[in-house]
């Protein structure tokens, strides 16, 4: 999604509810006239509805500090039975690991927190009839991902295409847990494509779903340096992966 810094700031203010009257008019104008702007707004609202990254970071820091304070004030309690002492130590360790697991979610849990399928558009340009694209988008929006895959693969084999079809194909694979296929598809979207930032975001999530943490971080670090609607989300996810 090709947006300038003013567009991104406008979207962030809308999400925060801090638009003034002039900005509200500008926001409505851009939302109604710009497909890329509208897609970005819908995506951000969908993502933030299921994720409060700042709250998660704060909770993680509070738990870490609490454990440090407990550790610094810990007292040795004499126990008559060394086996009981060992068992108690194991229980304490399990408790510590459980608490840290809450703040340092697994790759899969982070994927579930951050992943929202790319929103289906109402109209897509290309060399495919509107009837065909509408059917594909209907299937995709209805979460009928295998049928979506079948339709898009058939289009590819016939040499036809529509804007964003590889992004929908990759998302369909990813929604079905087929992360390797999703990675392969997202990697075919070139840097000059208008959907390149979207593809990079979902490529990072595909790596995360696969368990390839280092590869996900590499993509996120590059994405966080770009001026796109995904910058804030990429930084938040990087923070959770540390």
trRosetta pair geometry for C-beta under 8 A, 3 or more apart (Angstrom, degrees):
i j d omega theta_ij theta_ji phi_ij phi_ji
1 36 4.6 148 -153 -166 87 98
1 39 6.0 -156 -100 85 131 119
1 40 5.2 154 152 -67 162 105
1 194 7.0 47 -94 166 29 84
1 195 7.6 33 -45 -111 57 46
1 197 5.9 -79 31 62 66 126
1 198 6.4 83 -19 -46 86 101
1 228 6.4 117 66 -157 85 99
1 229 5.6 -2 74 8 135 121
2 36 6.0 -37 49 -163 65 164
2 194 5.9 -75 -16 -139 105 85
3 7 3.9 -121 -171 87 105 138
3 8 5.5 125 118 -52 125 82
3 11 7.8 -1 179 -12 161 134
3 36 6.3 -169 -63 134 87 116
3 37 6.6 115 -105 -92 115 69
3 40 6.1 11 -43 -49 148 164
3 227 7.8 -130 85 134 74 86
3 228 6.8 107 43 -138 96 51
3 229 6.1 64 29 -46 142 94
4 7 5.2 103 54 5 64 102
4 8 7.4 -129 103 -3 36 90
4 227 7.5 3 -153 138 37 130
5 8 5.7 -55 -149 38 36 111
5 9 6.2 37 153 -20 68 106
5 227 5.8 -59 -75 -163 82 130
6 9 5.7 -53 -146 37 32 111
6 10 6.3 37 153 -23 64 106
7 10 5.6 -56 -151 34 30 114
7 11 6.5 29 152 -18 65 104
7 30 6.8 -176 -125 -171 94 155
7 37 5.9 -114 -158 -109 122 101
7 40 7.5 75 147 65 112 159
8 11 5.8 -53 -150 35 32 110
8 12 6.3 31 153 -17 66 106
8 40 7.9 -93 -102 168 65 149
8 227 6.9 -133 -14 178 152 81
8 228 7.5 153 -90 162 131 15
8 229 6.1 -161 -114 -91 94 60
8 231 7.4 29 -159 25 149 124
9 12 5.7 -55 -146 38 32 111
9 13 6.3 32 155 -19 65 106
10 13 5.9 -55 -148 37 28 110
10 14 6.5 32 151 -22 62 105
10 19 7.5 49 -157 -104 69 111
10 23 6.4 -167 -129 -167 89 101
10 26 6.6 -104 -129 109 139 112
10 27 5.5 -179 173 -92 112 88
10 30 6.9 70 114 41 155 154
11 14 5.6 -54 -152 33 32 114
11 15 6.5 32 152 -19 65 103
11 37 7.5 -159 -69 -161 113 79
11 40 5.8 -67 -104 124 159 114
11 41 5.6 -141 -130 -89 105 74
11 44 6.0 117 163 17 119 160
11 229 6.6 -18 80 -122 163 105
12 15 5.7 -52 -150 35 34 112
12 16 6.3 25 153 -11 66 109
12 44 8.0 -115 -86 -167 54 158
12 232 7.2 125 -102 -34 120 154
13 16 5.6 -60 -144 45 33 107
13 17 8.0 -118 165 47 56 13
13 18 4.8 -98 -157 72 83 88
13 19 4.9 112 131 -70 112 72
13 23 6.3 -36 106 155 148 149
14 17 7.5 34 -178 -72 29 34
14 19 5.7 23 -86 -40 61 126
14 27 5.6 137 -78 -141 125 148
14 41 6.8 -23 90 -129 150 108
15 44 5.8 -86 -76 138 135 124
15 45 6.8 -156 -107 -83 95 68
15 48 6.1 100 -159 15 126 168
19 23 4.1 -142 -159 100 88 115
19 24 4.7 121 130 -66 127 75
19 27 6.0 -43 -128 -20 155 144
20 23 5.0 88 49 14 68 106
20 24 7.0 -123 99 -12 32 90
21 24 5.6 -50 -148 29 30 115
21 25 6.9 30 154 -17 61 101
22 25 5.9 -55 -157 33 34 110
22 26 6.5 30 149 -15 66 107
23 26 5.5 -54 -146 40 36 112
23 27 6.0 44 152 -26 68 104
24 27 5.5 -49 -144 33 30 115
24 28 6.5 30 156 -17 63 104
25 28 5.9 -54 -150 36 30 109
25 29 6.4 32 152 -20 63 107
26 29 5.6 -54 -149 35 32 114
26 30 6.3 25 156 -13 67 107
27 30 6.1 -61 -148 40 28 105
27 31 6.0 29 155 -23 66 111
28 31 5.6 -54 -140 36 29 113
28 32 6.2 19 162 -12 64 111
29 32 6.3 -67 -151 41 24 103
29 33 6.0 -7 164 4 64 121
30 33 6.2 -73 -132 51 26 95
30 34 5.0 -19 -173 19 71 123
30 37 4.6 -105 154 162 100 169
31 34 7.3 -45 -91 49 12 85
31 37 6.1 -119 -91 119 41 114
31 38 5.4 98 -159 -91 61 83
31 41 6.2 -3 -115 -1 102 162
32 38 7.8 96 -70 -74 17 120
33 37 7.8 29 73 41 67 134
34 37 3.6 61 93 12 122 114
34 38 6.3 168 92 -14 65 83
35 38 5.7 -57 -147 38 30 111
35 39 6.3 33 155 -22 65 106
35 121 7.0 35 -166 -140 115 128
36 39 5.8 -52 -147 34 30 113
36 40 6.5 31 154 -20 63 106
36 194 7.2 -105 -96 178 123 120
37 40 5.8 -58 -153 34 30 112
37 41 6.5 30 152 -19 65 105
38 41 5.8 -53 -149 34 33 112
38 42 6.4 29 156 -16 65 107
39 42 5.9 -59 -149 39 29 109
39 43 6.2 28 155 -20 65 109
39 119 6.3 -170 -143 59 74 115
39 121 6.9 -31 -89 -87 111 102
40 43 5.8 -55 -145 36 29 111
40 44 6.3 25 159 -16 65 108
40 229 4.1 -158 -145 -83 112 160
41 44 6.1 -60 -147 38 27 106
41 45 6.3 23 158 -15 64 110
42 45 6.0 -58 -146 39 28 109
42 46 6.2 28 156 -20 64 110
42 119 4.7 -12 121 -22 132 167
43 46 5.8 -60 -150 37 29 111
43 47 6.2 24 156 -17 66 108
43 116 7.0 154 -155 90 68 124
43 118 7.1 -18 -103 -134 115 58
43 119 6.0 -128 -71 -6 73 110
43 229 6.7 93 75 127 127 140
44 47 5.8 -55 -144 38 31 109
44 48 6.0 18 164 -10 67 112
44 229 6.3 -109 -56 180 111 114
45 48 6.2 -60 -137 44 25 102
45 49 6.3 36 159 -33 61 106
46 49 6.0 -53 -153 22 25 115
46 50 7.6 -5 160 4 57 105
46 116 4.5 154 131 168 114 156
46 119 6.8 174 -22 -63 152 108
47 50 6.8 -85 -168 44 31 90
47 51 6.0 -36 164 34 71 121
47 114 7.1 10 -148 -157 104 58
47 116 5.2 -134 -81 11 66 137
47 233 6.3 -36 162 -103 159 134
48 51 6.1 -86 -124 63 32 79
48 52 7.5 64 -164 -85 72 55
50 113 6.9 -176 131 -162 100 52
50 116 6.9 154 30 -71 132 113
51 56 7.8 -38 -168 -17 80 133
51 113 5.4 98 -100 169 110 89
51 114 6.4 47 -77 -93 157 53
51 236 8.0 113 147 135 129 148
52 55 4.0 23 121 20 116 120
52 56 6.5 146 92 -20 68 85
53 56 5.6 -56 -151 35 35 113
53 57 6.4 34 154 -19 69 103
53 233 7.8 175 -39 -126 153 55
53 236 3.7 -12 -173 -161 161 134
53 237 7.8 -78 -120 -54 135 51
53 239 7.4 101 175 63 114 126
53 240 7.2 -99 -144 -45 97 118
54 57 5.8 -52 -148 35 33 110
54 58 6.4 34 153 -18 65 107
54 236 7.8 -74 -52 -120 58 117
55 58 5.7 -55 -148 37 32 112
55 59 6.3 33 154 -20 66 106
56 59 5.7 -54 -147 36 30 111
56 60 6.3 32 155 -21 64 106
56 103 7.9 146 -180 -145 78 64
56 240 6.7 4 121 -97 134 112
57 60 5.7 -54 -149 35 31 113
57 61 6.5 29 154 -17 64 106
57 236 7.7 -113 -43 -145 123 80
57 239 5.8 -12 -99 139 123 137
57 240 7.5 -103 -78 -74 83 74
58 61 5.9 -57 -150 37 30 110
58 62 6.3 29 153 -19 65 108
59 62 5.7 -57 -148 37 31 111
59 63 6.3 30 156 -18 66 106
59 103 6.4 -158 115 -110 88 94
60 63 5.9 -56 -149 36 29 109
60 64 6.4 29 154 -19 64 108
60 103 3.8 127 -119 -165 80 112
60 104 7.2 96 -134 -56 121 63
61 64 5.7 -55 -147 36 31 112
61 65 6.3 29 156 -17 65 107
62 65 5.9 -56 -147 38 30 109
62 66 6.3 34 154 -23 64 107
63 66 5.6 -53 -147 34 31 114
63 67 6.5 30 156 -18 64 104
63 99 5.8 -175 -172 167 124 106
63 100 7.5 168 133 -91 128 48
63 102 7.1 -178 -106 81 168 110
63 103 4.9 -152 57 -53 145 141
64 67 6.0 -57 -152 35 30 109
64 68 6.5 30 151 -19 64 106
64 103 7.0 -155 -44 125 87 169
65 68 5.6 -54 -150 35 34 113
65 69 6.4 33 154 -19 67 105
66 69 5.8 -57 -150 36 31 109
66 70 6.4 30 153 -18 65 106
67 70 5.7 -51 -145 37 33 111
67 71 6.2 35 155 -21 65 107
67 96 6.7 96 -136 -136 129 94
67 99 6.8 159 -71 104 123 145
67 100 7.9 13 -53 -65 164 92
68 71 5.7 -56 -148 37 29 112
68 72 6.4 26 156 -18 65 107
69 72 5.9 -55 -146 36 31 108
69 73 6.4 7 162 1 65 113
70 73 6.3 -75 -147 49 26 95
70 74 6.4 53 152 -62 65 91
71 74 5.7 -26 -150 -17 31 120
79 82 7.7 141 94 -85 100 31
79 84 5.4 -132 158 92 135 112
79 85 4.7 167 63 -72 133 94
79 88 7.1 160 -46 9 166 147
80 84 7.6 33 67 39 64 136
81 84 3.8 72 84 6 110 112
81 85 6.7 -178 95 -13 58 82
82 85 5.3 -49 -150 34 38 118
82 86 6.4 43 150 -22 66 101
83 86 5.5 -47 -149 33 36 114
83 87 6.4 37 151 -19 64 103
84 87 5.6 -52 -148 37 33 112
84 88 6.3 35 152 -20 65 105
85 88 5.7 -54 -147 36 30 112
85 89 6.4 34 152 -22 63 105
86 89 5.6 -53 -151 32 31 113
86 90 6.6 32 151 -20 64 102
87 90 5.7 -52 -153 33 33 112
87 91 6.6 35 150 -20 65 103
88 91 5.6 -52 -152 34 34 113
88 92 6.5 36 150 -20 66 103
89 92 5.6 -52 -151 34 33 112
89 93 6.3 33 152 -19 66 105
90 93 5.6 -54 -148 37 33 111
90 94 6.3 35 153 -20 66 104
91 94 5.7 -53 -149 35 31 112
91 95 6.4 33 152 -20 63 105
92 95 5.6 -57 -154 35 32 113
92 96 6.4 32 151 -20 66 104
93 96 5.6 -52 -149 34 34 112
93 97 6.3 29 155 -14 67 106
94 97 5.9 -57 -147 40 31 108
94 98 6.2 35 152 -24 65 107
95 98 5.6 -54 -147 33 30 114
95 99 6.5 30 156 -18 65 103
96 99 5.9 -55 -152 34 31 108
96 100 6.4 23 155 -11 66 108
97 100 5.8 -56 -144 43 33 108
97 101 6.1 41 153 -29 65 104
98 101 5.5 -52 -150 29 30 115
98 102 7.0 36 150 -24 60 97
99 102 5.8 -50 -161 24 36 113
99 103 7.0 14 151 -2 66 105
100 103 5.9 -63 -150 46 40 100
100 104 5.5 -5 164 21 79 112
101 104 6.5 -67 -120 64 26 78
101 105 7.5 68 173 -104 58 38
101 106 7.7 1 -157 -39 90 85
102 105 7.8 -8 -176 -73 22 72
105 109 3.7 -116 179 92 115 127
105 110 5.0 148 94 -53 117 78
105 113 7.0 87 86 -16 168 136
105 240 6.9 -12 39 179 102 116
106 109 4.7 96 52 7 76 101
106 110 7.0 -141 94 -3 39 87
107 110 5.8 -58 -149 38 31 110
107 111 6.3 36 152 -24 65 104
107 208 5.1 -165 -171 -173 97 73
107 209 7.4 -177 142 -89 103 17
107 211 5.4 140 71 -112 157 54
107 213 5.9 -118 -90 -78 127 95
107 216 7.8 155 -142 7 114 159
108 111 5.5 -50 -150 32 32 115
108 112 6.5 30 153 -17 64 104
108 209 7.0 69 -112 -133 64 54
108 211 7.8 -12 -51 -78 84 83
109 112 5.7 -54 -151 36 33 110
109 113 6.5 35 150 -22 64 105
110 113 5.5 -54 -149 34 34 114
110 114 6.2 10 162 -2 69 113
110 208 6.1 -98 93 -176 109 134
110 237 6.9 110 176 -146 119 89
110 240 5.7 153 -123 126 124 134
110 241 7.0 81 -152 -76 171 79
111 114 6.4 -73 -143 47 25 94
111 115 5.4 17 170 -22 69 120
111 205 5.9 116 -135 -165 86 84
111 208 4.7 168 -78 117 99 112
111 209 4.7 110 -133 -79 158 74
112 115 6.4 -47 -116 33 22 106
114 205 6.3 -148 101 -107 114 113
114 208 7.8 27 55 83 131 165
114 233 7.0 123 -150 -175 110 109
114 237 5.7 35 -96 -94 156 119
115 174 7.2 -153 -147 146 134 121
115 205 5.3 125 -89 -168 96 141
115 209 7.6 43 -61 -65 146 117
117 140 7.8 -175 162 172 139 93
117 143 7.9 -172 -11 -99 162 80
117 171 5.1 99 -147 178 85 126
117 174 8.0 164 -105 82 79 109
117 175 5.8 9 -86 -76 117 124
118 167 5.7 -33 53 152 171 111
118 168 6.9 -116 73 -88 123 58
118 171 5.0 -118 18 -73 101 154
118 198 6.1 61 -111 -173 132 127
118 202 7.0 -50 -44 -62 112 139
120 137 4.6 126 -168 -165 118 93
120 140 5.2 147 -90 95 119 112
120 141 4.1 -73 9 -70 156 100
120 168 7.8 62 -106 -112 77 118
121 124 5.6 113 79 -64 124 88
121 137 6.8 -91 61 -126 59 139
121 164 7.0 90 7 58 132 166
122 137 7.8 142 -117 150 21 160
123 130 7.5 -24 -137 -131 83 106
123 133 7.9 67 -155 113 42 137
124 133 4.8 -150 57 -171 111 143
124 137 7.0 167 -8 -57 124 129
124 162 4.7 73 131 157 119 124
124 163 5.4 -158 -169 58 89 86
124 164 6.0 -109 -133 43 124 116
124 165 7.8 111 165 -59 149 79
125 162 6.8 168 97 -158 30 85
125 163 5.3 36 63 -1 75 124
126 133 7.0 135 42 -76 116 134
126 160 7.6 98 145 171 114 83
126 161 5.5 -118 -163 112 129 59
126 162 2.9 -148 18 -116 155 59
126 163 5.4 -159 -59 -11 101 66
126 165 7.3 50 -87 -31 167 118
127 160 5.5 -131 93 -146 99 84
127 161 6.5 49 39 53 95 60
127 162 7.3 -146 37 -78 48 65
128 132 4.7 -101 168 81 106 131
128 133 5.4 122 102 -51 116 94
128 155 6.3 -16 -93 -138 137 131
128 160 5.2 106 -77 158 91 122
128 161 6.9 -129 -28 98 110 13
128 162 4.6 -71 30 -52 120 110
129 132 4.8 96 62 5 81 101
129 133 7.2 -159 94 -1 43 86
130 133 5.8 -57 -143 43 36 106
130 134 5.8 40 157 -24 69 108
131 134 5.9 -54 -145 35 25 112
131 135 6.6 26 155 -20 60 106
132 135 5.9 -58 -154 33 30 110
132 136 6.5 26 153 -16 65 106
132 151 7.8 169 -174 -177 88 117
132 155 7.5 124 162 -91 134 121
133 136 5.6 -54 -148 38 36 111
133 137 6.1 31 156 -15 69 108
133 162 5.2 113 -98 -95 120 175
134 137 5.9 -57 -143 42 29 108
134 138 6.1 35 154 -25 64 106
135 138 5.6 -51 -146 33 29 114
135 139 6.5 30 154 -17 62 104
135 151 7.0 -162 111 -136 103 155
136 139 5.8 -55 -152 36 31 110
136 140 6.3 29 152 -18 65 109
136 148 6.1 94 -163 -136 76 77
136 151 4.9 -163 -102 113 95 144
136 152 6.5 96 -143 -63 133 84
136 162 8.0 160 55 41 150 139
136 165 7.7 -11 146 -124 158 94
136 168 7.1 82 151 131 113 156
137 140 5.5 -53 -142 39 34 113
137 141 6.0 32 159 -18 68 108
137 168 7.8 -88 -96 -121 65 152
138 141 5.9 -55 -141 40 27 107
138 142 6.2 18 158 -11 62 113
139 142 5.9 -66 -147 44 26 106
139 144 4.3 -84 -165 73 79 112
139 145 8.0 152 146 -77 93 21
139 147 4.7 -119 -159 99 137 113
139 148 4.6 176 112 -70 115 81
139 151 6.7 134 40 3 156 144
140 143 7.8 36 175 -72 32 24
140 144 7.4 -82 -64 56 21 70
140 145 7.2 62 -123 -101 59 59
140 148 4.6 88 -77 -108 78 143
140 168 5.5 -53 -109 -160 153 116
140 171 7.7 62 -156 90 116 119
140 172 6.6 -89 -118 -77 92 107
143 175 7.1 -144 -145 166 82 147
144 147 4.4 -8 143 36 108 120
144 148 6.2 134 97 -27 70 90
145 148 5.3 -52 -146 34 36 117
145 149 6.4 41 154 -22 67 100
145 171 8.0 -124 -129 117 113 71
145 172 4.0 163 -161 -156 91 83
145 173 7.7 -178 169 -49 121 23
145 175 4.8 -161 -89 80 155 124
145 176 5.2 -163 105 -48 140 104
146 149 5.5 -48 -151 32 34 115
146 150 6.5 36 150 -20 64 103
146 172 7.6 164 -64 172 24 114
146 176 6.7 93 -65 -89 80 145
147 150 5.5 -49 -147 34 35 114
147 151 6.4 35 154 -19 65 105
148 151 5.9 -57 -150 36 30 109
148 152 6.3 19 158 -12 66 110
148 168 6.5 -114 172 154 125 105
148 169 7.5 -166 135 -101 96 51
148 172 4.5 -152 90 -104 122 146
149 152 6.2 -64 -145 41 27 103
149 153 6.0 25 160 -18 66 112
149 169 6.4 96 -117 -143 66 76
149 172 4.9 -169 -59 121 87 139
149 173 6.7 98 -98 -64 125 74
149 176 7.9 -36 -35 -5 140 147
150 153 6.0 -57 -143 38 25 110
150 154 6.3 26 157 -20 61 109
151 154 5.8 -59 -153 35 28 112
151 155 6.6 29 150 -20 63 104
152 155 5.5 -50 -151 33 37 114
152 156 6.4 40 150 -21 66 102
152 165 5.4 165 -140 -180 113 104
152 168 6.5 178 -77 94 149 105
152 169 4.6 -146 113 -83 155 105
152 172 7.5 164 18 20 138 149
153 156 5.6 -50 -150 34 34 114
153 157 6.4 33 152 -19 65 106
153 169 7.5 120 -56 -130 70 125
154 157 5.7 -54 -148 37 32 111
154 158 6.5 23 154 -13 64 109
155 158 5.8 -65 -150 41 31 105
155 160 4.8 -86 -168 78 85 95
155 161 6.5 124 144 -88 115 43
155 162 7.7 -45 174 0 156 89
155 165 6.8 -96 89 -165 144 154
156 159 7.7 46 178 -67 31 21
156 160 7.8 -100 -72 59 21 57
156 161 7.2 51 -95 -83 61 88
156 165 7.8 179 -63 127 91 134
161 165 5.5 -141 -159 26 77 143
162 165 5.1 104 59 -49 73 113
163 194 7.5 4 -164 50 115 123
163 195 7.7 153 175 -29 80 122
164 167 4.8 -52 -165 38 72 118
164 168 6.0 70 138 -21 87 99
164 195 5.5 139 -106 -69 72 148
165 168 5.7 -55 -150 39 36 109
165 169 6.2 40 150 -23 68 105
166 169 5.3 -48 -143 36 36 116
166 170 6.2 39 156 -19 66 103
166 185 5.6 -175 -173 178 88 96
166 186 7.7 150 146 -93 101 36
166 188 5.9 -119 -159 82 149 112
166 189 5.5 176 100 -71 134 98
166 195 7.6 157 67 89 93 144
166 199 7.5 9 110 -100 106 124
167 170 5.9 -52 -146 37 29 110
167 171 6.3 28 154 -16 62 108
167 186 7.8 63 -112 -107 57 76
167 189 6.9 55 -66 -82 81 149
167 195 4.8 -105 -52 176 136 146
167 198 5.6 19 -133 112 136 128
167 199 6.0 -107 -99 -76 90 83
167 202 7.3 124 -152 25 80 152
168 171 5.7 -55 -144 40 31 111
168 172 6.3 36 155 -25 64 105
169 172 5.7 -54 -151 32 29 112
169 173 6.7 28 153 -15 63 103
169 185 5.2 -144 105 -155 105 150
170 173 5.8 -54 -152 36 33 110
170 174 6.2 30 152 -18 67 109
170 182 4.8 91 -166 -152 75 72
170 185 3.8 -164 -81 96 89 123
170 186 4.6 96 -137 -58 155 82
170 189 8.0 -67 -22 -23 147 124
170 199 6.9 84 40 -130 165 82
170 202 5.9 112 124 121 124 137
170 203 7.9 -38 -178 -72 146 67
170 206 7.4 -70 -180 -65 105 140
171 174 5.5 -55 -143 39 33 112
171 175 6.1 37 157 -23 67 104
171 182 7.5 84 -73 -132 18 112
171 202 6.2 -73 -82 -143 79 153
172 175 5.8 -50 -144 33 29 112
172 176 6.7 19 156 -9 60 109
173 176 6.0 -70 -156 43 30 105
173 178 4.3 -86 -171 79 84 108
173 179 7.5 147 136 -86 99 17
173 181 4.2 -134 -153 97 144 109
173 182 4.0 -171 95 -66 114 78
173 185 6.3 146 16 8 143 138
174 177 7.7 53 -177 -67 33 17
174 178 7.2 -97 -73 61 25 64
174 179 6.4 56 -118 -102 70 60
174 182 4.0 79 -62 -107 84 155
174 202 6.3 -121 -31 -175 164 107
174 205 6.8 57 -160 107 144 109
174 206 5.6 -96 -103 -92 114 90
174 209 6.6 148 -153 12 88 161
177 209 7.0 -154 -138 171 58 129
178 181 4.3 -1 141 31 113 118
178 182 6.2 135 97 -24 72 90
179 182 5.3 -55 -145 38 36 116
179 183 6.2 42 155 -25 69 101
179 206 4.7 151 -158 -168 85 77
179 207 7.5 149 176 -71 123 18
179 209 4.3 -173 -88 92 133 111
179 210 4.0 -160 115 -62 146 90
180 183 5.7 -47 -148 31 32 113
180 184 6.6 35 152 -20 62 104
180 210 6.6 101 -61 -105 68 129
181 184 5.6 -53 -152 34 33 114
181 185 6.5 29 153 -17 66 106
182 185 5.9 -59 -150 38 31 108
182 186 6.2 25 158 -15 68 110
182 202 7.1 -108 173 150 116 103
182 203 7.9 -178 136 -108 90 49
182 206 4.3 -158 104 -117 118 130
182 209 7.8 36 53 55 146 138
183 186 6.1 -58 -142 40 27 106
183 187 6.2 29 159 -22 63 111
183 203 6.3 86 -128 -144 64 78
183 206 4.7 178 -68 130 76 138
183 207 6.7 90 -99 -65 119 69
183 210 7.1 -5 -41 -33 133 146
184 187 6.1 -62 -153 33 24 112
184 188 7.3 27 151 -27 58 103
185 188 5.9 -56 -163 21 36 113
185 189 7.9 37 146 -25 63 96
186 189 6.0 -45 -165 15 45 113
186 199 4.6 159 -158 -170 85 89
186 200 7.6 151 171 -74 117 26
186 202 5.6 -157 -103 93 139 97
186 203 4.1 -173 126 -78 144 91
186 206 6.3 -174 11 1 144 149
187 203 6.7 106 -62 -119 67 129
189 193 5.1 -100 -176 54 85 153
189 195 5.9 -81 -160 94 140 98
189 196 5.7 -180 136 -102 105 59
189 199 3.9 -158 64 -79 147 168
190 193 5.0 116 63 -18 72 101
190 196 6.7 -60 102 -90 39 115
191 196 5.2 77 -140 -138 33 155
192 196 7.1 117 45 -43 16 139
193 196 4.7 132 67 -49 83 87
193 199 7.3 44 83 -4 129 138
195 198 4.7 -53 -168 45 75 120
195 199 5.7 82 131 -30 86 99
196 199 5.5 -55 -145 35 32 113
196 200 6.4 32 157 -21 66 104
197 200 5.7 -54 -148 34 33 112
197 201 6.6 36 154 -20 65 102
197 223 7.0 117 -149 -139 79 98
197 226 6.5 -155 -109 113 111 145
197 228 4.1 -175 -148 -140 154 161
197 229 7.4 114 128 38 141 77
197 230 5.7 -180 167 14 106 126
198 201 5.8 -55 -154 33 32 112
198 202 6.5 16 156 -5 66 109
198 230 7.7 168 -92 -45 41 134
199 202 6.1 -64 -147 46 30 101
199 203 5.9 39 152 -29 67 107
200 203 5.3 -48 -141 32 31 117
200 204 6.6 35 157 -20 62 100
200 219 5.8 -173 -171 -177 85 106
200 222 7.2 -104 -166 92 139 108
200 223 5.0 169 130 -86 126 116
200 230 7.4 168 84 81 99 162
201 204 6.0 -55 -158 31 29 110
201 205 6.7 22 148 -12 63 107
201 223 6.3 128 -76 -149 66 157
201 230 4.6 -129 -79 -128 126 150
201 233 7.1 36 -137 93 122 130
201 234 7.1 -109 -109 -72 86 98
202 205 5.3 -50 -145 40 41 113
202 206 6.2 51 150 -28 67 100
203 206 5.5 -50 -149 31 32 115
203 207 6.7 34 152 -17 63 100
203 219 5.5 -146 101 -149 106 160
204 207 5.8 -52 -154 34 33 111
204 208 6.5 35 147 -21 64 106
204 216 4.8 92 -166 -153 72 74
204 219 4.1 -156 -81 92 91 125
204 220 4.9 99 -137 -59 147 84
204 223 6.7 -82 -35 1 143 147
204 234 7.3 93 37 -121 174 92
204 237 7.3 107 137 110 133 152
205 208 5.3 -51 -148 36 37 117
205 209 6.3 40 152 -21 68 101
205 216 7.5 85 -72 -132 18 114
206 209 5.7 -49 -146 34 32 110
206 210 6.4 29 152 -16 63 108
207 210 5.6 -60 -149 40 31 112
207 212 4.3 -83 -166 76 86 105
207 213 7.5 153 141 -81 101 14
207 215 4.3 -140 -146 96 141 105
207 216 3.8 -172 95 -66 118 80
207 219 6.6 150 10 12 144 133
208 211 7.7 48 179 -68 29 20
208 212 7.6 -86 -63 59 23 64
208 213 7.1 58 -114 -102 63 56
208 216 4.5 81 -60 -107 78 155
208 237 8.0 -78 -76 -177 152 128
212 215 4.1 -1 140 31 116 120
212 216 6.2 137 97 -24 74 88
213 216 5.6 -59 -150 35 32 113
213 217 6.3 31 155 -20 68 105
213 241 6.4 162 -162 -159 103 117
214 217 5.7 -53 -149 34 32 112
214 218 6.5 36 152 -23 64 104
215 218 5.6 -50 -150 31 33 115
215 219 6.7 29 155 -14 64 103
216 219 6.1 -59 -154 38 31 106
216 220 6.1 27 153 -17 67 113
216 241 7.1 -165 102 -110 117 156
217 220 5.6 -59 -142 41 31 111
217 221 6.1 36 158 -27 67 104
217 238 6.6 97 -135 -123 79 85
217 241 5.9 -162 -85 120 100 151
218 221 6.0 -51 -148 28 26 112
218 222 7.0 20 155 -11 59 105
219 222 6.0 -61 -158 38 33 108
219 223 6.1 28 150 -18 68 112
220 223 5.4 -57 -141 41 33 111
220 224 6.0 39 158 -28 68 105
220 234 4.7 172 -160 -162 81 93
220 237 5.9 -122 -132 89 145 113
220 238 5.1 175 132 -69 132 97
220 241 7.6 133 48 15 161 148
221 224 5.8 -49 -145 29 27 113
221 225 7.1 23 154 -17 57 105
221 234 7.9 -174 -61 164 17 117
221 238 6.8 103 -76 -107 66 138
222 225 6.1 -63 -161 32 33 109
222 226 7.1 30 148 -23 65 106
223 226 5.8 -57 -156 27 40 113
223 228 7.2 -65 -169 48 82 128
223 230 5.6 -48 170 110 120 122
223 231 7.2 -159 144 -97 74 49
223 234 4.4 -164 101 -106 109 155
224 231 5.8 96 -145 -151 47 65
224 234 4.1 -150 -72 111 79 122
224 235 5.0 112 -134 -66 120 75
224 238 6.3 -24 -56 -18 149 144
226 230 7.7 23 76 66 108 97
226 231 6.6 -146 78 -82 61 96
227 231 6.7 -11 -127 -54 29 140
228 231 5.7 144 60 -36 62 86
230 233 5.2 -67 -158 51 61 111
230 234 5.3 66 144 -31 88 105
231 234 5.9 -59 -148 34 24 111
231 235 6.5 21 156 -16 62 107
232 235 5.9 -56 -150 36 31 110
232 236 6.4 30 153 -19 65 107
233 236 5.6 -55 -147 37 32 113
233 237 6.2 28 157 -16 66 107
234 237 6.0 -57 -146 39 28 108
234 238 6.3 33 153 -22 63 107
235 238 5.6 -53 -148 35 30 114
235 239 6.5 35 152 -22 63 103
236 239 5.7 -54 -155 32 32 114
236 240 6.7 27 151 -15 65 104
237 240 5.6 -53 -149 37 37 111
237 241 6.3 34 152 -20 67 107
238 241 5.7 -59 -147 37 32 110
238 242 6.8 43 153 -36 64 97
239 242 6.0 -45 -155 12 33 114
